[in-house]
Amino acid sequence: YAGYHELAAELYHLRACHPLPPVRRMVATAYLGWRTRRWRTQQVRLAAALGADHVTIAPAGHLVMIERPRRTAELIRAVAG
């Protein structure tokens, strides 16, 4: 966790010179209710900063791809399609 903020800052500066390509982007957030509300709020802001769609997958925890494999696959297909 110690490096996340530094990595985000580096990426922010990188994107100033090298923007993301014009492809569809999506941020998918696992959500379990009040305990993960702050995390979801941060992910919604991240999606806005990236110009991405935001999708909440609920109920799901950290291992969303195991807990909700069909929904995860649907979202991947939607972005890739």
Sequence and secondary structure as in RCSB ss.txt:
>XXXX:A:sequence
YAGYHELAAELYHLRACHPLPPVRRMVATAYLGWRTRRWRTQQVRLAAALGADHVTIAPAGHLVMIERPRRTAEL
IRAVAG
>XXXX:A:secstr
 TTHHHHHHHHHHHHHHS   SS  EEEEE  SGGGHHHHHHHHHHHHHHT EEEEE S  TTHHHHSHHHHHHH
HHHHH 
